């Protein structure tokens, strides 16, 4: 099997899954192309190296081409499956918002609900998958769900108490509400338990639910649950794990997730426990779809029999992937943008440093590294986060990739957990290194030049007439050394293969925190949907909702706030807390917990001259008084809250988007968020979006306080 056939296997798998979700060929092609592009540059647990293959060479003389990799790893397939879920969501949201749901059929929403439930549980572990399906797709009780998971994990010591189950179920319900909003209705049942209002006739959709679960089960995994067995006397070998290394439990965890998601395996587990059949306990939610006069349902293709990709379409996709590889190869490596789920969270200026560190919240799913180029941003690498992969063993997860031009990007992810054991976020460290000697020498010279210029500026030396010639000599010597090393390496090293030789161990299974997060427009380009609004997602901090028209970036760029005042020499000023080193940049998303907790007095800047902006500011001032002293001027405040308000009128009401950052006097970004609210005219959008902002800020402060107090308790 050649490289082209290997790529075709991945492409066809992604295309068929995307087509089932959307029922539209053009949309499925765009989703599968983008997912495959991000899979190609996804960092692996072992070094993953890419080699550039010119487009002409890739397409001509295929019969004589050498044969390369012939197998697709399980983890790679599962990661692609997860990327399809991620890339699909902006298109879903675009359609839901642009039509108000009038073009959506009940079948569409059931597929999206099950897909999202699988998406937010698989990225965690088999416990959440069991809990999500048993409690939020089927109507099994908490006690029954505990028995089901006990059978799945084959280890009674790992079964939590019922309060833990209820807490985690509430967390999943909240994420589903954030994704579907008013389309879902919450009701209170027995003993005040909250549930989604169930469909009146779920039996009508048994076949659809079964097909969803079959396609959303991890690809190419096998059933390990016997047809008949006695759970009181027999164990299931494929679900047991008795080792000490959590990393070796990954294949077993995949088996467990398969056993819960696959409808036949799940039915065997239920039958062995003597519970009612899953079909009899089906409890899909009732969706509140609009039924206006303009609500003509969008025609869908036959989801159960997807069309085949034409040869021209496959060639076009390969051309697109090859062109992206060519752009990565020539990327110079200047300013790198770090984007988390569509939000720019940090910047790495390679002329100054080689590392950047920042925090992400519990729902973070996809980290992208993009190079800022004149012709447009270039996506260099992706890192998909998985709670289970980062592990309960506490060791940081390290991954890396070497791109076509020799640029090496490394990721170190360390999970943060709260007092209750739940994952509350992660600390991410990204490093950059040039493996090509000439490029490495060029990068070293640029950084040396910056460091010397900073020294001259800060120390105000009067020896520039001496230092300038010295600097020129150093630059010349380094250039000669770099060129010499390059020539020697060219003579000694064999020519690399034409295609990617990947040694990778991806996260075994998919993750997205649900939630909507605002994206800077340069980072997010979605292909234009035919005859429908362009899904150019502008997700918020809590939701990723594609918009139907361009939006300007919500939160000010770090360049607007990071222009710091000249500081005295380092010897005269103590280092700020939680710095990683001299070559580590802290920027947006790098929340200095000590600094945020020390803020007592806050000044809220005017957000605009229009009535809505003034109203939002007034409500923020009133709401923040529960925690801070609000000052009347900047000079009296410890930190300033500033940002932007955007109001858009839509056919079904209005939409209000607010982007805010909290900065201290030195220009450090202590906290940032983007929130959005939409609805009918009689809904107070300003009050709604203000409540979201204040709630998120207070929750972050509470989390940091708990984190600070934890060592004292220990």
N, C-alpha and C positions, 0 to 999 in steps of 0.2 A: 504494500500500500504506500503510495507516495504522499508527500506533504499535502498536495492538493486534495487527495481523498481524505486525509486526516482532518483537514479544515472543513471539508464538506460534511463530515459526520457531525462535527460540532454545530455547523451552521444549520443543518437540517433539524437537529434536535431543538435548537433555539427557535427556529422559525415555526415549527409545528406547535410549540408551547405558546408562543406569542400569538399565533393565529387562533388557537383555541380561546385565548383570553379575549381577543378583540374581534375575531371574525372578519378581518379586513387584511388583504394581502399586502398592500402598500405599507400599512402601519406595522405589520409583523416583520417586514423586511427591514424597516428602519430600526425597530427595537432589537432584532437579532444582530444586525450589523454593529450597533453601538455596544451591545453586550459582548460580542466577540472581540471588538477592539479593546475593551477594557479588560477582558480576560487575558489578552495577549501581553499586557503590560502590568498584570497583577503581580505583586511581590509574593515570593514564596519563602517557606521556612528555610530552605537552602538557597544558595545563590542561584539566580536564574539569569541566564545570559541570552541576549537577542543578537542576531546577526542580520545585517541589512542585505536584502536581496533586491537588486534593481528590478523595476517593473517589467522591462523588456525581457530580462532573463527569466522572470517568473512565468511569463505567459508563452514564450516561444519554445519550440522543440520539446514539448512535454514528454514525448515518447523516449527521448534520450536522457531525460533528467535522472540523476542519481536518486536512489530510494533512501528515505530517511525514517524518521519516527513513524511507527505503525500503530501505536496504541495510545488511547486516551485514558489518563489516570482517572480513577473514581473521583478523587477530590476535585479534579479539574472539571469534570462533568457537573458535579454538585455546585461548584462555584459559578459556572455558567448558568445553571438553573436559577440560582439566586440573583445573578445580575439581570436576567430576563425579568424577574419580579420587580427589581428596582427601576429598570428602564421603562417598564410598562406603566408604572403608576402615574407619571406626569401626563401621559395620554389619557388615562382614565379620568383624572381630575379635570383635565381640559374639557372633555366631553360633558362631564357632570355639571360643570359650572357654566359652560357656554350655552347650554340648552336648558338649564334648570332641571335636568332630569327628564324632560318631556320626550326625548328621543331614545330613552333607555327602556329596555324591557326587563321584566323581573328576572329573566334568565341571566342577563348581563350582571345585575347586582349580586345574584347568588354566587356566580363565578368569582367576582371581585372580592366578596366577603370571605369566601373560603380561601382564596389565594392570599389575602392579607392576613388571615388568621394563621395560615401555615407559615407565612413569611416572618411574622413577629415571634412565633414560637420556635421554629427551627433554628433561628439564629441564636437561641439560648441553649436549650438542651431537651432531652427526651421527657423530662418532668413537665416542662411547659407545653410540649406537644400533647402529652397525655391529658393534662389539665384543660388545655384549650379545646380539644375535640370533645372530651367527655362532658364538659360543662357548658361550652358555648356553641357547639354544633349539635351535640346530643344533650339530652336532659337527664344525665345520671347525677345522683346526689353526691355530696362531698364524700360521704363514707364509701360509696361505691367507687368513686374515682380513686380514693386511696387504695382500695383493693386492686383496682386495675393497674395502678402504677407499681404496687408491690409485686405484682406478677410480671410486669415488664422489666423492672430493674433487678429482680431475682436476689434482692438483698434487703431483708426487713429493717436493718439498721439505718438504711438511707431513706426510709419513708418519714416524711415530716408530719407534724400534728395538724389538726383540722384548721387551726387559726392561720397557719402558713398557707394552706390551700386557698382559704378565703381571701387572704391578702394578695396573693399572686393573681387570683381570678379578677379582683378589683383592678389590678394594674393592667391586665389584658383588656378588660372592658373599657378602661379609660383610653387606651391606645386605639381601640376600634372606634370609639366615639370621636376621637380627634380625627380619624381618617374619614369617617362617613357623616359626621355632623348630624344635622337634622333628619337625615334619611333613616336613622335608627331611633326608636323610642324606647326609653328605659321605664320599666314598671317594677313595682314591689310585689313580691310573692309571699310565700310561706315564711313566717318569722321575720318579715321585713327584708328578705333577700332581694337584691337588685338583679334583674335579668332583662334581656332585650325582649320586646314584645314578639311573640312567636307567630309564625305563619299559621293561618287557619287550616290550610290543607297541605301540610308538608309532603304527604304521600305523592302529590303531583310531580315532585322534583326528586324522587329517590334516584332515578336513573342519572340525572344531571349531577347530583352530589357524588354518586359513585364514580362517574367519569372524572370529575374534578380531582378526587382523592387519588385515583389511579395515575393521573398525569402529574400531580404535585408530589407524589412519593419520590424520594431520591432515585434518580435515574440508575438503571442497571444494578439495582440491589436485589437480593434474593430473599425469599420467605424462609424464616427459620422456625416459625411456630408450627408444630405438628397439627395435623387435621383433628386428631383427638388426643387428649392427654388429661391426666388428673393432677391439678395444681397442688393438691395436698401430698402427693406421693412422688411426683416427677418434677424435674427441673428442665429448663430449656437451655442447652449448652450455648447456643449462639447469643444468648442475652446475659450470660454470666461473665463476671470479670473478677479475678482473684489476684491481680498483680498489685505492685506498689507504685508503678509509674503511670500517672494519669494520661500521659501522651499515648500509651499503648491501648488505652480504653477507647480511643476514637472509633476503630472499626466496630466495636461492640455497640457503641452509642449510635452508630448509623443503623445497625440491625434493630435497635430498640425503636428508633424513629420510624423506620420502615414498618415495623410490626404494628405501630399505632396508626400510621397514615394509610397503609394499604388496606382497603375495605375487607378483603378476605381474611387477612391476618388478624385484623381487629375483631372481626366477627368470631374467629376461633377463640380469642382471649375471652370475649364476653360469654360465649357458650360454655367455656370451661368453668367460669365463675358462676354460672347459673342465672345470669341477669337476663332481662328482656333484650331482644335483638336490637341492634343499632337502628334498623329501619323503624321499629316501633317507638324508639326514643328520639327520633329526628326532631330537632327544634330550630330550624333555620329561621332567621328573623323576618319580620314583615317590614318591607321597605316603603317609606312614604314618598312615592314617586309622584311628580306633578302630572296632572291630566288636563292640561289646557287645550284650547282649540288648535294650537299650533303643534301639538304633541305628536307628530307623525314619527313612528318608530323608524330608526335608521336601519336600512336593510343590512343583514349580516350574511356572510357565507356559511357554508356547511361546516360547522366546527368539528364535527365528527369525521369528516373526510377532507382534510386540508389539501389545497392544490400543491403541485410540485413546483419547485423553483426552476425557471427557465435557464438555459445555459448563459444567455446574455445577462441575466440578473446575477448569477453566481460570479461571472467575470467582473461585473461592475462592483460587486462587494469586495472581491479580491483586490481590484484596483484601488478602492478606497483604503483598504488596510495597508497596501503597499505604499500609497502616497503618505499616509500618516507615519509609517516607518521612516520614509525618506526625510520628512520634516524633523523627526526626532533626532536623526543622525547628524543633521547640520545645526541643531540648536546650540547656541553659543554658551548658554548657562549664565545668565545675568540675574534677573529678578524672577524668583519662583513664587507662585501663589499657592497656598495650601488651602484647599476647599474641602469642607466637611459637609456632606449631604447638601451641597449647593451653596453653602455659606462660606465666604472667605474668612478663615479663622486665624491665619498667620501669613507672614511674608518672610521669605528667605533671600536676602540680598547677598549673592555669592561674591560680590566685590568686597564684602565686609566680613562674612562669617560662613561657616560650613555646617552649622547646626541650628535647629530651631526646636523649641519645646512648647507644647500647649496642652490644654485640657479639653476633653470632649465629654459630653454628658452620656448618660446610660443608654439613650436611644440612638447614639451615633452608629452609622453603618458603613459609610463609604468615604474614604479619604482619597482625594485626588491631588496630584502635584502637577501644576501647569506652569509652563515657561511663558513669560510675557515677551512676545516678539512683535515687530512692526507689522507683519502680515496677519497677526492674530495669535491668540493663545494656542500653545501646543501642549496637549496632554502627554505627560511623560510617564507617569506611573500611577497605579491605584493600589489601595490597601483596603481589603474588606475585613471589617471587624466582626468577630464572633466571640461571644462570652465564653462559650465552652472551650474554644480553642485557647483563649488566654488562660483558662484553667482555674481550678480551685486550688492548685498547688502553690500559687503565689509567684511563680517565676515569670519574669517579663517574657513576652513573645517577640522574637526577633525575626525579621524577614528582610530580604533585599532583592534587588534586580540590577543587572548591568545592561544598559541600553545599547542600541546599535552603534552609537558614537563613542562608547566606552564610559559613559556617565554612570556611576554607581549610586543608587539611592537605597538607603537602609532605614527601616522602621523598627522602633522598639516600643512596644505597647505594654503598659503596666496597669492592670485593673485596680480600681478603687472600690472598696465595699463599705457599706454602712454598718451601723451596730447590729442590724437585724440579719446581716449576711447577704443582703441584696447588692447587686452591682449598681453603683451610683455614678460611675463614670470611668475614665481612663486617662492616664498621662501618656502622651505620645511624643517621642523624640525622633526627629527626622534628620538624617545626616546625608551629606553629598560629598562624593569624591570622584576625581577624574582618574581613570586607569590608563588612559593614553598619555605617554610621557610629555608630548608637546602640549597637549591641552592642560595637563597638570601643571606644567611650568608656567603657562599663560595665566592660569587661575592663581597660582602662587604669587606671581608678580602683581596682579591686580590687587590682591589682598594686602601684599606688602606695601604697595603704594598708598592704599587707603590708611593702613595703620600708621605709616610715617607721616602722612598729611594730618592725621588726627593728633599725633604727638606734637607736631609743629603748632597746630592751632590751639591745643589745650595748654601747652607749656609756654607759648609765646616766645619761642627761642629767637635769638638774634643771629643765629649761625646759618642762615639759609644759603649764604654764598658758599659755605663749605658742604652743607648737606646735599644740595642739588647735584653737584658733580659726583658725590659719593653714591647718591641714589642711582644716577645714570650708570655708574660702574657696576653696581649690584645687579641692575636690570640686565645689562649686557652680559655679565657673567652667567646669570641664571638662564638667559636665552641660549647661550652656547651649550651649557650643560644639558638643557632640555632637548635641543636638536641632536646632540650626540647620543643621548639615551634613546631617542626615537629611531635613529639610523641603526643602532645596534639591535634594538628590539625587532626591527623589520628583517634584519638578517637572520636572527636566531629563531624567531617564531614561525611555525608553519602557518600556511594560509587557513583561516577559519572556514568551517563549512558554510554553505550558502543559506541555511535556514536555522531557525532557533533550535538549539539543543537544550531542552528544559529539564532541570532536575528540580522538581517542585513538590511540595506537600502543602496543598492549600488547606484552608479550613475545611473540614469534612463536609460541612453543610452550610447552607445559607443562613444572613441577618437582615431590617430597617426600622430604626425606631420609627415607628410611625411618627408622625408628626410632621409638621410643615415647616420648612426652614427657608429663609430668604436667600436668594442667590444673586450674586453680582452678575450683571448681564454678560460680561466677557467670558465668564466661566461656563455659561450654560447656553449651548446652542442645540436646539432640537430641530430635526428635520420638519419641514412644513407638511402638515397633514393635507391630503388632497380634499378640497371642497369642505374644509372645516378649519377652525381656528388653529393657529400655529401653537403647539405646546411648548412655549418658551417659559418653563416653570420658574416661578419666583417664590419658592417655598419659604415659609416663615420659620421662626425658631421652633415652632411646634408642629407645623404642617407643611408639606410640599405640594403646593397647589399651582399648576401651570396656569399662566394668565393668557388672555386672548389678545393682549396688546403689550408692547414693550413697556417696561417700567425702569425708572432709574434706580440705581442701587439705593437700598433703604438706609443702611447704616453708613456713616461717613467712612471713607477709606482710612486705613491706618496712617497714610501720609498726611491726612488732614489733622490728625491729633498727635502724631508721634514727633512733631517738630519740637524737640525739647530745648529748653534753655541751656546755654552753655554751663557746664558744671565744673566745679573746681577739680583739681587732680584727685585721682582715686585715693591717694594717701590721706587726703583731708576730709573725705566723706565715706562713712561706713557703707558697705555693700548692702543693697536692698535684700530683703529676705527672699528665699526660694529662687535665687539665681542659680543657673546650672554651670556657668563658667564664662570666661571672657568671650568665647566665640559662640555663645548661645543668645539668640534674640528672643525676647518675649514681646508678643504683640497681641492683636485681637485674639480672644479666646484663651490667652495665657492669663488666667485669673490668679493674681497674687492674693491668696486667701488672707494673709495677715493684713495686707493693705486694705482690702475690702472690709474686713471686720473693724478696722480702726477708723473708718469713716463715720463721723457723727453729724457733721453739718454739710448739707447738700444745697446747691443752687441749681434750679431748673431753668435752663435757657429758654427764651421764646422759641417756639417751634415753627412760627410763621405768622403772617398778618391776617390770614383768613379766619373767619369765626370758628371753624372746626378745629384748627390748630390751637387757637386760644382756649377753646373749651377743653381740649385734651390736656393742655398744660395746667389749667386750673384744677382739673380733676386729679392730675398727678400730684400737684402740690398738696391737695387735701389728703390724698390717700397715703402719701409717703410720710405724713406726720406721725403715723403710728410707730415709726422706727427712727426717723431722723429729725434733726432740727433744720427747718427750711430757712435759708438765708435770703436776703434781698439783693445781695451783690456777690459777684464771683470771689472777690478778695477775702470775704469772710467765710468762705466754704472750704471744706476739706476736699470736696470733689464736685464736679459739674456734670449734670445730666443734660445731654444735648442730642439732637436728632432731627428727623424729618417726618412730616405727616403728608400722606397722599390720599386724596378722596377721589373715587371714581363713581360716576353714576352708571348704573346698569339697568337693563330692561326690567329685572325683577327686584330692583331696589338699589342699594348702594354698597360700596366696598371701601373700607377704611384700613389703611396700612400705616403702621408706625414703626420706625426704626430708631433705636436709641443706643447710646453708649454712655458709660459712666467713667470719667477720667479724673485723675488727680492732678495736682499742680505741676507735676513733672511731665505730664502728658501720657502717663501709663494708662492703658485701657484696663480698668478693673472688672468691667462687666459689660456685656452687649446682648441685645436681643432685637428681634423683629417680630411683630405680632400683627395679625390681620383679623378683621371682623367684617362680615357681610350679612345682608338680610334685607327685610322689607323696611319701608320708610318709618314704620311705627316702632322699630327697634332702636334703642339707644346704642349706636355703634361706638361712640366715644366712651361710654361707661363700660361696655363690654371689653374693648381693647385695653383700656386702662386697668381693669381688673386683672387681665392676663399678664400685663407687664409687672404690676406690683406683686402678684402672686409668685411669678417666677423669681423676681429679685429676692423676696423674703424667703422663699424656699432655698435659694442658693446660700443666703446668709445662715439660715438654720443648719444647712448641711455642713458648712465650714465650721460653725460653732461646735457641732457634734464631733467633727473630725479633730478639732483642737482639744476637746475635753476627753477624748478617748484614751490618750496615753496616761492621763491622770488616773483614770479608772483602773487601767492595767497595773 
